[in-house]
Amino acid sequence: MQIFVGLGNPGAKYARNRHNIGFMVLDRIAEDHGFGPWKAKFQGQIAEGRLGSERVLLLKPETFMNRSGQSVGEALRFYKLEPGDVTVFHDELDLAPGKVRVKQGGGHAGHNGLRSLHGHIGEAYGRVRLGIGHPGHKDRVAAYVLHDFAKADEGWLDDVIRGASDGAAALAAGDGGRFMNAVALRTAPPRSSKTKLPERGAGRPDPAPEPQAREPQAPEPQNAPGPDTRSPMQKLVDKFR
């Protein structure tokens, strides 16, 4: 059995916050893969189901972000699992919006949810880091993560969430590469190999004009003789010259 954890804060007020992208991914996985209904347990909301051949528990802690480890630790002890059986989906300031990375173990990089998990179950759990970008200064981080995604983010956000759900069975099977391929097919689908020539005016030069056939020119007329203005006597003299 495995536990997929989504990090976030409970309640409608926080539902679309950047900090809640982990909750959003778990909701999509539950819907796409036919998990049972959400119910309250382990200080959070859980849904049970299967991803491929793996039995998986989805867990959304309701302890608020800073105490996420309480909920995850309780579930881990109940099922007698190890930290390596846990995969956490969380927002990541150090990745550009729409970027996703898979990681096993490591530090918490100041993330309050991960910091709480470290305190309750150690650091050897898996993570799916979901990039949300950085506001540019550390003093703006708290307001940034607790603010809703902008409308301009909706396209890439939907692609990331759907891609993570598409690859969820591969992730449960331990195939991080196949999981990342599933995400990439949503976020950066391959382009067609057929190359279409651009329209004129969009970088395609106009074809060179075909040479025009020259019409035959009429020969220039020779100088025609003018009228004879000689006198009869002059004509007679000229005749015998």
C-alpha positions in Angstrom: 0.0 0.0 0.0 1.1 3.6 -0.7 0.0 7.0 0.6 -0.3 9.9 -1.9 -0.4 13.2 0.1 -1.5 16.5 -1.3 -0.5 19.6 0.7 -2.7 22.6 1.2 -5.0 24.4 3.6 -8.6 23.3 4.3 -11.7 25.4 3.5 -13.2 27.2 0.5 -11.2 30.4 1.3 -7.9 28.6 0.3 -9.2 26.2 -2.4 -7.7 28.0 -5.4 -4.5 29.3 -3.6 -1.1 28.5 -5.1 -0.3 26.7 -1.8 -3.2 24.3 -2.6 -2.0 22.8 -5.9 -1.3 19.5 -4.0 -5.0 19.3 -3.0 -6.0 20.0 -6.6 -3.9 17.2 -8.0 -5.3 14.6 -5.5 -8.9 15.7 -6.4 -8.2 15.1 -10.1 -6.6 11.7 -9.4 -9.6 10.6 -7.3 -12.0 11.7 -10.0 -10.1 10.2 -13.0 -9.3 6.9 -11.4 -12.6 6.0 -9.6 -11.5 6.4 -6.0 -14.1 6.0 -3.3 -15.7 9.1 -1.7 -13.7 11.4 0.5 -14.2 10.9 4.2 -12.7 12.3 7.4 -9.8 10.3 9.0 -6.3 10.9 10.3 -7.0 14.6 10.8 -7.7 15.0 7.1 -9.7 13.8 4.2 -9.0 10.4 2.7 -10.1 8.5 -0.4 -9.1 4.9 -1.2 -8.6 3.2 -4.5 -6.2 1.6 -6.9 -3.7 2.9 -9.4 -2.8 0.0 -11.7 -2.0 -2.9 -9.4 -1.2 -0.7 -6.4 -3.6 0.0 -3.5 -3.3 3.8 -2.8 -4.7 6.0 0.0 -5.1 9.7 -1.0 -4.7 12.0 2.0 -5.4 15.7 2.2 -4.4 16.9 5.7 -6.8 19.4 7.4 -4.3 20.5 10.1 -3.3 23.5 8.0 -0.1 23.5 6.1 2.3 24.1 9.0 1.1 20.9 10.8 0.7 18.6 7.8 3.1 16.1 9.4 0.6 15.3 12.2 -1.9 13.9 9.8 0.6 12.0 7.6 2.4 10.6 10.6 -0.9 9.2 12.0 -1.8 7.5 8.7 1.7 6.1 8.4 1.6 4.5 11.9 -1.9 3.2 11.4 -1.0 1.2 8.3 2.5 0.4 9.6 4.2 1.9 6.5 7.6 3.4 6.0 8.4 7.0 4.8 9.4 5.5 1.4 5.7 4.5 0.9 4.7 8.2 1.0 4.6 10.5 -2.0 3.8 14.2 -1.4 2.5 16.6 -4.0 3.4 20.2 -3.1 3.9 23.6 -4.5 7.5 24.6 -5.4 8.7 28.2 -5.5 12.0 27.2 -7.1 10.5 25.9 -10.3 8.9 27.9 -13.0 5.1 27.8 -13.4 4.1 24.5 -15.1 7.4 22.7 -14.4 7.2 19.4 -12.5 10.0 17.4 -10.9 10.1 14.1 -9.0 12.4 13.7 -6.0 13.1 11.1 -3.3 14.3 12.4 0.0 16.2 15.6 0.6 15.7 18.8 2.5 12.5 20.9 2.9 13.9 24.2 1.4 11.9 26.2 3.9 8.5 24.8 2.8 6.4 24.8 6.0 4.4 21.7 5.0 7.6 19.7 4.2 9.2 21.0 7.4 6.4 19.6 9.4 6.6 16.2 7.6 10.4 16.1 8.3 9.6 16.5 12.0 7.0 13.7 12.1 8.2 11.0 9.6 11.7 12.0 8.6 12.9 13.1 5.1 13.0 9.8 3.2 9.6 10.3 1.5 9.0 11.0 -2.2 8.0 14.3 -3.6 6.3 15.6 -6.7 7.4 19.2 -6.9 4.8 21.4 -8.7 6.3 24.6 -9.9 4.4 27.8 -9.2 7.3 30.3 -9.7 8.7 32.8 -7.2 7.3 36.4 -6.5 10.9 37.8 -6.7 11.5 38.6 -3.1 11.3 36.5 0.1 9.2 39.1 1.8 6.4 38.6 -0.7 6.3 34.8 -0.5 3.6 34.4 2.1 1.2 36.6 0.3 2.0 35.0 -3.0 1.4 31.4 -2.0 -1.8 32.3 -0.1 -3.2 34.1 -3.2 -5.3 32.4 -5.9 -3.8 31.5 -9.2 -4.3 34.2 -11.8 -6.6 33.7 -14.8 -3.5 33.7 -17.0 -2.3 30.6 -15.1 -5.4 28.4 -15.9 -4.0 26.9 -19.1 -0.8 25.5 -17.7 -2.3 24.7 -14.3 -4.9 22.4 -15.9 -2.3 20.7 -18.0 -0.1 20.0 -15.0 -3.0 18.7 -12.9 -4.3 16.4 -15.7 -0.8 15.3 -16.6 -0.1 14.3 -13.0 -3.3 12.3 -12.9 -2.5 10.6 -16.3 0.9 9.5 -14.9 -0.4 8.5 -11.4 -0.4 4.8 -12.0 3.2 4.9 -13.3 4.2 6.9 -10.2 2.6 4.3 -7.9 4.5 1.6 -9.8 7.8 3.4 -9.1 8.4 4.6 -12.7 9.1 8.2 -12.3 10.3 8.5 -15.9 7.0 7.3 -17.3 5.2 9.7 -14.9 7.2 12.6 -16.2 6.4 11.6 -19.8 2.7 11.6 -19.0 3.1 15.1 -17.6 5.1 16.3 -20.6 2.4 15.0 -23.0 0.1 17.5 -21.5 2.4 20.4 -20.8 4.6 20.2 -23.9 3.0 17.9 -26.5 5.2 17.0 -29.5 4.7 19.0 -32.7 3.8 17.4 -36.0 6.8 16.4 -38.1 5.1 17.8 -41.2 6.4 21.2 -42.1 4.0 23.6 -43.6 5.4 26.5 -45.7 4.5 29.8 -44.1 2.0 32.0 -45.9 3.3 34.9 -47.9 3.9 37.9 -45.7 4.8 35.6 -42.8 8.4 35.0 -43.7 7.9 33.3 -47.1 9.3 35.3 -50.0 7.2 35.9 -53.1 8.2 33.8 -56.0 10.4 35.5 -58.7 8.3 36.8 -61.6 8.5 34.7 -64.7 10.3 36.3 -67.7 7.8 37.8 -70.1 8.0 36.9 -73.8 8.8 39.9 -76.0 6.5 40.6 -78.8 8.3 40.9 -82.2 9.0 44.4 -83.1 8.0 45.8 -86.5 11.0 46.8 -88.6 11.6 50.5 -88.5 10.4 52.1 -91.8 13.1 53.2 -94.2 13.2 56.8 -95.3 10.7 57.2 -98.1 11.6 59.4 -101.1 10.1 62.9 -100.9 8.1 64.5 -103.8 10.2 65.4 -107.0 10.4 69.2 -107.1 12.8 69.5 -110.1 11.8 71.6 -113.1 11.4 69.8 -116.5 14.6 71.3 -117.7 16.5 70.1 -114.6 15.0 66.6 -115.1 16.3 66.6 -118.7 19.8 67.7 -117.8 19.9 65.1 -115.0 18.8 62.3 -117.4 21.9 62.8 -119.6 24.4 63.0 -116.7 
